[in-house]
Amino acid sequence: MAPPLSRRTLLQTAILATAGPGIAATASTATASAATLPAPAARRLRPFHLEDVTLDSGVFADKRRLMLDHARGYDVNRLLQVFRANAGLPAGGAVAPGGWEGLDGEANGNLRGHYTGHFLTMLSQAYASTGDPVYAEKIRTMVDALVEVREALRRDPAVLAAPGRFGGAVEQVRGSYQYVDLPAGVLSASPAITLAVWVRPTHAGTWARVLDFGDDTTRYMYLTARNADGVPRFALTTGGPGAEQGLDGTAPLPLDRWSHLAVTVADGTGTLYVDGTAVARNTAMTLTPASLGTPAHAWLGRSHFPADPVFAGALDGFDVWSRALSATEISRLQGSRAADTAAGPGDLASYAFDETEGAAFADASGRGLTATLRRTWGGPSHPGFLAAYPETQFIELESMTRGDYTRVWAPYYTAHKILRGLLDACLATDDDRALDLASGLCDWMHSRLSELPDATLQRMWGIFSSGEFGGIVEAIVDLHALTGKAEHLALARLFDLDRLIDACAANTDVLDGLHANQHIPIFTGYVRLYDATGEERYLTAAKNFWDMVVPHRMYGIGGTSTGEFWKARDVIAGTIGPATAETCCAYNLLKLSRTLFFHEPDPKYMDYYERALYNQVLGSKQDRPDAEKPLVTYFIGLTPGHVRDYTPKQGTTCCEGTGMESATKYQDSVYFAEADGSALYVNLYSPTTLTWAERGVTVTQTTDYPREQGTTLTVRGRTAAFALKLRVPSWATAGFRVTVNGRAVEGTPVPGGYLTVRRTWRSGDTVRVRVPFRLRVEKALDDPTLQTLFLGPVNLVARSSATDHLRFGLYRNAALSGDLLPTFTAVTGKPLHYTLDGTEFAPFFEGTEDPTHAYVRRAEPRVVFGGTDSGVANPAGPDGTTLLDEIWAGAPFASKGALVARVRTTVDAWVAAGLLGRADGDRIEATAARASYVS
């Protein structure tokens, strides 16, 4: 069945139908029918939904297309594998993506589940933006599975039946935490024993136990498919690992194939058999199973050592005899079940594992020792819990005093990603099940956190990495807006990190040494708490925090952090390295900037938004397709000659997750509206079409910005009176012009502001915005000679494999406007590409693997005007400012005469200060007067 028509589709059809005959047929195809978050009353401005803003052809659409294709082709069952495994559900052969989203990833995969949440958000944004049902179907598949997972976690585990060697078998999916618990008396204090079992391991991890019978890590008997050398091992001990009496195999067991393991112990001799062949014999074994007495535990698949993995694979035909079988008897076990051989079923225990349901396994020994399938972490889980790992990380965090991500890696951060993905799925598809999952997860968190003392919460949230909780506060407040449950708002407030809030509210900069991305999204959540509670400290803290980062800890491309951390305020050059500008930081600073702008439309927030979006965020996505990976950077090193890594770490990282989200919501902040509908803000110049349902109009931007220096906006639909607010970028210091239907608009554009056009708009009205670009430099705050280049909003990087900073002079042919671009030569056929001294400069946003220099060393050794060399060295003052710097600081110049006058007064001042000789000053003045300039 086709999805229902969206608000945008219905409105556009109606608008176009009123505009003229035949036009309505061009209305877009059906898109998503979405739920809506209530607009916070405290906000002055309102965003538009993704489905209300169509992204048209251009730089952003090209990048998005690559990510949409990735989303379309990726099998979401791979993401669901870790959830299904944790719940003990079949994964249908799906292989987890690995990296951070798998058990073999960094820190034992302790963050798994986070990437699945990001992917849900990406799919939701893709569906909202395009209406393509393929994304809705993937969302439905994921929600179906997560509903099933939550239900399974609330039950005792159930057997996963699999084909065995001779009949059935029990499958242990890797990551399930499931094992078979035998009654404690299974060994019956027998002095002699034979253990025999069929195993089909599916993972090469070491020390996963086939069996472990014992009390603790001192007294035990175990059989593992792989020891540290990768071969089977049997051992008995009453004195811990150092006192083990063991038997080691000679070759690894094959994966995904059945192997038979058997051990006999009797009369001081132990023998290990693999597939019926004796591979190890120990004739000095003084211990027997009787030495253990009655072990407290008799486990199949679980170890007494907590760090050892649970056995992954299948078990079949486990038998225990109270005697040592002969080599011939063991050989005959290869061809049939023990019960069908002369040895008969084990007299101490015998499990065929033919069960296809439930959690109990029948014992054929005659002793009635029914075994039970259990989880290592107990269970069932508490109501509402949903994750790709057990509740144990959440529990352990409560007693931690310092971070250790190999034990606990940000469980509430991962919960946030899952929660956000579910909320976005609900908002995009109106799936009430997604909302129920989200609500249940928050109910579970509230039931846990509300019982903890405030001191415990403050300690938890202050722990590096382990206590990180991402943007969970924002997501919980959004959920509260949908559910109205008091517990949800109370839960959001349990994440208050008081010392940080109080410091920032007092405008005390405490960021030095903090992990950047652990703290940026916190403040977006606190602004949402202000929306919900009206408590000013949340908003004040967030605004002051933003000002501590921008520009004081910001690189030119809009990124922040070095090695994921912040350093001292205003240290930029001193922090540049190969691990600068974590991509997640830019993503989260964009979210915070737009959220603050809703409350206080200060143009500085949108100036930053443009900077980070058009440079770091666009440039973090590689410009090529890939079915397996989203191809997004983690760090963007700003060292000379850095080559971007679009397949970072082991994959499925946080930055790849936020990168997928960024690439499917490029249009989310192009337009905002006043809460009362009286004004439309045009924040970004981007080829888009806005459907403004409230006013019954569409606004289409036609532009190739930033490859075009301006845009054209066309209004269609009903006659409507409102103010059109056009952002004047802070860098647009000259030439910004606006016309409506060909007539100039009154008013003076102020760089770093908005130009307001108030009128009654009629269908067909056309607004032309001219935004001239000029090449300028931005200096590192702690080293003015280290500079980054911008042409309008676009950061230009030098492409060179050199590993030292390149040195350039830029004043040699500067225009009267102060534009440095005439010093460069445009590259034919490559927009925004230039050369200087044989080096190519290109837009940072191009996602290539070229070595680049985001910063260059400024070197102006001689005074040159309009390409004419005065022959005089360019002097510098005590603070490093050069004569040319001071002259060109007066740009733009209305005429050549104005520049010459500036040269004269500056030279006179420098001569008077003893920084320049009079004769050299005269030569400089003469050169300035003689030279020709680009206007």
N, C-alpha and C positions, 0 to 999 in steps of 0.2 A: 504494500500500500504506500502511495506517495506521502511524504511528510506534509503536514498542513502548511498553508501559506503563512509566511511570517508577517510581522507588522510592517517591515520594510516593503515587502512585495505588494501587500494590499495598498499601502499608502502610495507607493510609486505608481501603481496602476491607476489609482484615483487621480493623482496629481497630473500624470501625463494625459489622462483622458480629458481633463479640463483644459489642457494646453493646446489641443488641436486635434483634428481628425487624423486617425492612422498612427498617431504617436504611441498610443497605449500598447500597441503590439510589441513595442521594444522593451517592455518591462522585464526585469530579470526573472530567472526561473525561481521556483520555490526554494526557500531556505528554512532554517530551523525555527521551530515554535518554542520560545524559551520562557522559563520562569523569570522573575525579576526581583532583584534585591531592592527593598524599600530604600528610598533616598534619605540619607540622614538630614534631619531638619537643621542641624547646626551648620551645614555647608552652604556657602554662598554660591558655589558653582556646581553643576551636574555634568558628569561625563555622558557620552552616548554609548549604547551597546555596540559591540563589535558588528552585529548584524546591521546596524544602522549606518555604518561607514564602509563603503566598498573601496577596496584598494585597487586602483587602476594601474595600467602598465607603467613600469619605471624601475628604479633601482630596488625599491622595497619589494615590489611584486616578483622580481627575478629571484631575490633571495628567498622569499616565502615559498615560491614554487618548488625549490629544492627540498625544503623541509616538508611541505605537503606531500611530495612524492615519497619521502622517507616514511612519513606517518601512514600513508596509504598502503605501502608495501610490507611494513613490519608486522610479523606475527605476534599479536599481543599475548598469545598463550605462552610465549617464552617469558614474558614479564610475570605472568600469573604463576609460573612454575614454583617460585619460592613461596608464594602464599599457599598454594595447594599442598606443597610438601610439608610445610609447617603444620597444616591441618590434617595431614595424613591422608590426603585425597590423591587419586591418580592424576598424573600430569599429562597423560596421553602421549608420552614420548617427547614432550617439549623440553628443550634444553635452555636453561636460564642463560641470560645474555652475558653473564660473567662480570668481571670488574667489581665495582662497588655493589652491584645488584646480584652477586652470586656468593656462594660459600667460600670460594677460593680467592675472593678479592681482598683488598687491603683490610687489615684488622679483622680477618676471619669473616668478612662480609657482614659485619655488625650493623651496617647502614642499609642493608637490603630492604626493599620495599619503597624507598624514597623515590627511585627513578620511575617506578610504576605510577606514583602519584603525579609526577611531572608529565608523564606520558598521557595520563587521563586529562590533565589540564590542556595539553597541546591538542589532543583530539577534540576536546570541547570547544576550544577556540577555533580550530579548523572548521568544525561543523557550523559554529555560529557565523563565521566569516564567509563560508562558501555555500553552505546548505547541501554539500555533497553527502548523500546518505551512507557512503562507505564509512565515514567517520562515526556517524551515529551507530552503525552496526558494530563497529569495534568497541565503542563505549558500552553498548548493550552487552557484548560478550564479557567485558571486564566486570561490569556490575553484576551480571549473572554469577560469575565465578566468585566474586567477593561476598555475595550473599551466601553462597554455598559454603565458603570458607568459614565465615562467622558462625554459621550453624554447626559446622563440624567441630569447631573449637569449643563449642558449648557442650559437646557430647564426649563420652568416652571414645577412645580410638576404636576403629573397626578394621578388620583384616583387609588387606589388599591382596586378593588371590591372584596367583600367577601360575603359568604352566611350570611344573617341576621336572625333576629328572625322570621320575617314574609316575608321577601323578600330579597332585597340586603342590604349591609352594606358597610361602608367605613372602611378599615383597616389602622391602624396607626402602622407601624412597629417601634419597639423600636429603637431609634437612628436615626430616619428619620427627626427629627426636623420639622415635618409637623403638621399643625393645620388647622381648618376650620374657616375662617374669615367671620362673619355675618355683614350685614350692621349696622351702628351705631344706627339707630333708631328702632331697633327691639323691645325694651321694651316699646316704645311709652309713656313713663312717666306714666305707669299704676300703680295705687295705690294697685291693687290686681293682683295676678299672680299665674299661675301654670306652672311648668317646668316638663317635663317628657321625659325620654330617656332610651333606652336600651343600656347597656354597657357590653362588654366582655373583661375585663382587662387581659392582658397577663403577667403583671409584678407586683410585690408586693411593688414597690417603693412608698414612701409616698409623698403626696402633689401634685401629678400629677392631674391637673384640668380636670374634665369633661367639665366644662364651667367656664368662668371668664369674667364677663361683668363689665367694669369700666374704670377709667381714668389712675390709677397709683397704687402705693402700699398704698394709703390712702383711696381712694374712689373706692369701688368694691363690687361685689356680686359673690360668687363662689360656685361651687359644686365639691367636690373631692371624688374620690372613696376610698381614704385612707388618714386619717389625721395621726398625730404623733402616735396615738394609733392603727392605722391600720383599722379604721372603717370609713364609709362615714361621710362627714360633709358638711353642707350648712351654709354659713355665709353672712351677709350684714354688711357694715360699711361705714361710712363717715369720720372716724378718725383713720384709720389704724388698725393693728392687735389687739391692746389693747382695741379697742372699738367695736369689732365684736359682733354682735347679731347672735347666731348660733344654729344649730341643729346637734346633733351627733348621729350616729347610734350605734347599740349595738354589732354588729358582723362584721368581715371582709367579703367582697364580695369574692366569690370563683374565682380563676383564671381559664381562658379558658372556662368559662361558662357564659351564658347570665343572667344578672340580670337587673331588672327594678328599676330605681330610679325616684322618683317624689317628688316635693316640692310645697306646697301651702303656700301663704302668703296673709292674708286679715284680716282686722279689729283687728290688733294687735296680731294675732296668726299665728305662723308658724308651719307647720307639715312636717316631713320627712317620706316618705314611701319607703320601700324596698320590691320589689316583691308584691306590693299591700297591704302591711301591714304597718300601722303606727308604727314607731319605736321611734319617738321623737316628742315632742310638746313643743313649747315655747309660752306662753301666754303673754309675756311681750315684744313683739317686737314692738318697736316704729318706726322702719325704714321700708320702703317699697321700691320696685324698683323705685318708683317715686322720692325717696330721692336722687337718683343718677342723676336725670335729664336725659339728653341724654348722655350716656357713650361714651367716645371716642372709645372704643373697645368692641367688642362682639365676644369672642373667644370660640371655642370648642377645647379642648385639650391643651390649652396654658395658662400659668399663668402670672400674672403681676410681679411676683417675679422671677428674672432671674435665681436664683439657683434651682427653682423647675423644675422637669423633665417634658418633654412633655408626654402627655397621651399615653400609649402604649396599643394597643388593638383595638377593633372595636366599632363603634357607629352605632346605627340604630334607626330610628323613633324618632327624636327630635322634640318635639312640645312645643309651648308656648301659653298659653291662658291668656286673660286679666281678668280672674276671678279665684276664688278658686274652683276647681272641688271637688265634694263630694267624700267621701270615696268609695261609690259604683261606681262612674264613674271611679275612679282610679283603682279600682279592676277589672273593665271590660277591662282596657287597657292591662291586662295580657294575654287575649285570642286572641286579634286581634289588628290590627293597629288602631290608633286613628280615622282615617277617616272612619273606619267601625264600630265605636261605636256611641252611642248617643251623646257623647261629640263632635264628629266631629274633623277634623283637628284643630290644634291650630290656633286661629284667629290672633295672632300676628306673628307667624312663624310656619312652618311645613315642615320638611325635611324628606323624606323617604330614601334618600341615595341609590337609585336604580341605580345610574349612573355607567357605566362601563368604561368610558373613559373621558378624559378631566379633567378640574379642577373646573368646575362650578356645583353647586347643586341647583336644582329647589326648589322653595318655593311654597307649596300648600295652603298657607293661603289666597291667593287672593291679597296679598300686593306686590307681585313681588320682594321679598327680596332675590335675588339670592345670595347664599353664594359661597365663593371661597376658594380653597385649596391653602395654602401658606406655605413658610418655615420661621422659626423664624429669620433666618439670611438674609432674603431677597433673592436675586438671580435673574436670574441664576448666577452661578459662572463665573469667568473670564476665557477666553480661555486658555486651557491647564491645568487648575487646576485639580488635582487628589489627593484625600485623603479619609480617612475613617471618617473624621469630616469636618465641614465647614471651610471657610477661616478665621474664627474669631480668632483662636489662633495665626495665623500669624499676623493679624492686631493688636491684643492686645499687642504682643511682642514689637511692635515698640514704644510703650509709656511706657514700664516697666523700672524701675530703679533697681529692685531687683528681685531675683528669687522667684517664687511661683508656684510650679508645680501643685497645685490644680486648678490654673487658666490657666496656659500655661506650657505645658511640652514638651519642645524641639521639636517644629514643624518641624524645618529644619533637625533635626536628623531623624525624621520619614520620611521626604521627601527623605532623603538620602537612607534609607533602601529600599523604594519603587523604587527609581531611579536605585539603584544598582541591584535590582532584575530584573527590566525590561531590563537593559543593558545585564545582564548575560543571560536572556531568549533569547534576540536577538542574542547574540554571540553563544549560544548553538544550537539554532534551526533555525536561519536565518528568524525569524518572523519579517517582517518589521513593523508590527503593534506595537510590543513592542518598537521598536526604535522610532516610531512616538509618542507613549505615553511618552517615556523618553524625547524626544526633546521638546514636548509640555509643559511638566512639567517645564523644564528649561527655556523655553520661558516665561512662567508665572512668575517664580521666578525673571528672569531678569527684566521683566516689573515692578515688585513691588520694588525690591531692588535698581535698578538703579535710582529710583526717590528719594531715601533717602539720606540725608547728610551723609558725612563720619563719623561725630561725632556720629550720631545715630547708624550707623553700628558698630562702635567700642564699643559703650555702649552695644548694643544687644549681640554681640559675647562674651563680658566679663561677662555676667550674668550667674551665676551658674544654671545649669539644664535647665532653661527656654531657655537660649540662646545657648545651646549645639547644634552642627551641625554635629558631627560625622565625617565620611569620605566623606562628600559631595563634597569636592574640588577634591579629586581623581576621583570620579565618573563623575563629570562635565567635567574634563579634558579628561577623557576617551571618553565621549560623543562627545566632540569637535573634538577628533581625528577621529570620525566616520562621523560627520556632516560638519565639517569645518566652522561652523557658528561663525562669530566674536563675536556675542552676548554671545555665550556659554563660550568662553575664558574670555570675560569681566566679566561674571557672576562669574566664579571661583575666580577672583581677588577681588570680592566684599566681600569675606570671609576672607580677610587678617586681622589677629588680630595683629596689628602693634606692640603693646608694647611687646607681647610675641615673635614675630619674631625678633625684634630688640635686645631684651635682650639675646635671645639664639644665635643670630648671633655674639653678642659681648662676648659670652661664660660667661654670667652672670647667675648664677643659681637662678632662681626665682620660683622654683617648690614647695617650702614648702607651704602647705596650699591649693594647687590647687587640683581640682578633677581630678584624674588620667585619667580615660577613656574619659573625655571630651576633653582632650588635646592630647593624643597619636595619634589618627587617623588624627588630623589636620596636623601633620608633614608629614605623608605619602602623603597627598594632596599637601603640599608645595613642596615636591620633584617632584611630577608630574607637578606642575607649573614651576619648574626649567626646566623640560623636554621641556615644551611648550614655555617658554620665554627666557631661558638662564640666568635668573637673579640669580646671585650667592648667594644672601642673603638667598634665600629659601633653597638651599642645605646646606649651611654653618649652618644655624639655625637648620636644621633637624639633622645634624651630631652631633653638640654640644649637642642638646637636648638628643639624644640617650645616649651620654656619661654621662649625668647627671642622667640617670635612671639606666644604667648598668655600673658597679655593685652597684652604690651608694644607690640605693633604690630597690634592687632586692633581693628576697628570693632565697634560693638554688634551688627551683623547677623552677625558671624562672619567677615567678609571681611578681607583684608589687602592692602597695597600701594597706592601712589599713582603713577599713570603707569607702572605695572608694577614699580616699584622700592620698596625699603624705605628709610625715612629713619631718623633717630636713634631710639633706644629711648625709649618713653613719650611720643612726640610724636604725638598723635591729632588734636586740633583743628587743629594747625598743618599737617597734611597733607591735610585735607579739600579735595577739588576735584572737578571734573567727571569725572576719570578714576581714581577710587578703586575699590578692591575688585574687581580682576580676577576674573572668575567661575572661571577655572581654578584660582586659588589656593585658593578654598574647596573645590573638588572634591578637590584634592590634600591639603589639610590634613585633610579627612575621612578619606582613605585612610591618612594617617600616624597619625591619632588612633586609629583602630580597630586598626591594626597594633601600635601601642605597647600598647594595652589588652590585646591577646592575651597579652602578656608580663607586664604589671603592671596589674592591674585597678583602677587609680586612677580613681575616679569623675570626676575633672576632665576626662578624655578624653571621656567620654560626655556630660558637661555641655556641653563645647564642641560635640560632635557634634550634640546637640539644637539648640543655638543656630544653628549654621551651616545645618543641614538644614532646620529649620522656618522659617528666615528667608531668608538669601541664596539658598540653592539652590532652594527652592520659588519664591521671588520672582523668580528669574532667568528663569523660563519664563512666557511670555505665555499668558494664558488664552483663547486662540482657536486654531482649527485653521488649518493651512496646508499645502498639498501640496508646496510648493517649498522652504520653509525651516523649520528647527526652532523658530524664534522664541525665541532665547535671548540674553541680554545678553552683552556682552564686559566692559565696565566697568559698575559701578553707581555713578554719581556721587552723592555725599552732600551736595552743595551745595544750598542752599535752592531749592526749586522745580524740582528736577531731574526730567526726564521720561526714563524708561528707553527705551533703544534696543534693540529685539529683533531688528533686522536690521543688525547692526554691520558697519562697514567695508565690504568688498566681498563679504562672505559666506564661508561654509565656513571660518570661523576656528577657532582652537584652542578657544575657549570654547563655540562652538556644538557642537564635537565632544564635549567633556567634558559639555556640557549634555545632549546626547542620551544619553550614558551614565548620568548622574545620574538622569534621568527614567525609566529602565528598571531601576533597582536600589534604589528607595527603601527596600525592605524588608531590605536586606542586613545591617543591624546592629541590628535590633529585638531579636533573641535571640542569645545565645552560650551555649555549654555548657562546663563544666569538662572538661578533657581526659579525666578518668576517668569522666565521666558522672554525677558526684555532685551537680552543681548546674546549674540553669538560670538564666541572667541575663536579666532583662527590662530592657533598656536604654532602650527608647523605648515610649511609649504610643501605639499606632497600631492601627487595625482590621486584624488579620492572623490567619491560622491557621497555626500551626507544626505540622509533622509531624516528631516526634523519633523517628527510626527506632530509635536505640540503646535507647531506653527503652520503645518501643512505645506511645507516647501522642501525642495531639494536644492543642495548647493554642490556644484561640481567644480572641482579644481582641475584645470587642464594645464599641465606643466611637465617638464622633464627635470625639474629641480632635484638635485643641486647641479645638474649639468646645464640648466637654464637659470638665468639670473632674474627670476620673477615667476609669476603665476597669473592665471586668469580664472576668476570665479564667476560662474553663471548661476543665477537664481531662477528656479522654475517653480510653478505651482500657484498657490493662492496669493492674493495681495496681502502683505503682512508688514506691519511696522515694527522694526526692531533695530537695535544698534549692532553694527558689524564692527568688531574689534580686531584689527589686523596687527599682529606682533611686528614691532620694529626691532630686529635683532640688535644687541648691544654693539656688534661689530659694524652695523650698517650706518657709518658715520656721515655718509654723504650720498645724495642722489636717490634716496628712497622716495618713490612717487606713486600716487594712487589716482586712478581715474575711474569714474562711473559712467558708463555709456559714452566714453570718449571725453568727458569733461573732468578737469582736475578737481580733486577734493580739497576743500579748505582745511587749514590746520597745518601745524608744523610737526612733522614726525620727529620724535625724540628717541634716539638710540637707547635700547633697553627699556622700551615702553610699548604702548599700544596706540595706534591711530584709530580713532573712532569715527565711523561713518553712520550717521543717523538719518534714516529716511523710511519712507513707505516703499517697500520693495514690490515690484511687479514681475510677473513671469517674463523672462528674457533679459532682465537687467544683467549687465556685464561689468565686472570689476576687474581692472587690470592693475596688478601690483608689480612695480619695478624695484628690484633689490640688487643694486650693483655690488658686485664682489670686488674686494681689493685684497692683495696679498699683504699680510701683516705677520708679525712675530709675537710670540708670547714667551716671556723670559722665565726660567726657573727661579722661584722665589729666593733661593739661597745661592744662586750663581747666575747673574744676568747675562753671562756670555754663552750659557747653554740655552738654546732657544728651539722652539718648535714652530712650524710654519702653518698658517691657515689662509686659505683662499675662501672668503666668505665663511660658511659653516664647515668647510671641508679641511681636515688636517692633511697636509701633504707630507709624505715621507720620502726620503732619499733611498733609492734602491742600490745597495752596494754591499758586497761581502766583507768590506773592511771592518776590522774589529776595534778600531779607534774612532773617536768622533770625527766626522768630516768637518772641514773648516771652509766657511763660505763668507764672502762679502756680498752684501745685498743692496747697498746704497748707490752703487755705481751708475745706475740708470733709473733711479726712483722718479716716479711721476710727481707733478706738483700736488696731486691729491694725497701724497704719502704712500701711494700704492707701490709696492716693491716688485710687482709682476713684470714691468718692462725690463727688468734685469734678466729675466728668464726668456727662453725660447719655447713656444708652444710646439707640441709634437703633433704633426698632421695626422688626422684620423683617430686620435685618441683623446677624447675630451678629458680635461682636467689633468693631463700629463704635460710636463714641462722638462726642459733640460737646463742645466747650469754647469758650466765648466766640465762638460762631458758626463755628468751624472743625471740620471733620470729621476724626476720627482713624480709621484703618483698618489692618488687618494688612498688614505688609510683604509677606507671602507672596502677596497678591493681585496677579496679573500684569496690571496695567492700565497705561494710558498717562497716568494722572493725574499732574500735578506734585506732588511730595512733599517733605516735610521730615523726614529721618531724625533730625536733631538739632534741638532747639529751645533757645532762650535762656531760662534760668530766671530769673524776676524775681518776688521776693516782697517788694514795697515796704512792706507793712504787716503787722502781727501780727494774724492772723485765726484764730479757733478755732471750729469747728462752724458756720461761716457768720457768726459774730459778730465784727465789726471792733472792735478795741480802740482804734483811733484813734492808735496809736503806730507810728512807723516801725520797721521791722525792722532792727536794727543788725547790723553785720558786724564780725568780728574782723580782726586783721592778716592772717590767711591766707585771708580771704574767706569763712570759715564764718559763717553768720548765726545769730542767736539761735534762729530756728525750726529751722534745720538741727540745732543741738545738742539742742533739745528732742525733736524727732522721731527723732533717732538712738537714743533709748531705747525706741522701739516694738519689739514690741507691748506694750500696757499691759493689764493684767488688768481694770482698771476705770477709771472716770472719776477716781476718787480717786488712782489711781496716776499718771495723766497730770498731774493738778493738782499732785501732790507733785513730779513731775519739773519742771514749770514753775517751782515755787517755788524749788527748789534751783538751777536754772539761772539764774533771774533774780538770785538773791542773789549767785551767783558773778560774774555780769556787772556787777552794781552795784559789787561789791567791786573789780573790775578796772578800774573807771572807764569801762566800755563802755556803760553804761546808767544813766540817772538813776533815783533811788529812786521818784519820783512816777510815772514811766512804768512802772517795774517793778510798782508796785502796781496800776496800771490793767490791765496784762497779766495779773497773777494773778487779778484780779477777773473779767476777761473769760473766762479759762479755766474758772473755777469756775461761771460763769453759763451757758456754752454747753452745747448738747446734741450728742452724738456718735453716729455709727454705730458699733456694737460690732465 
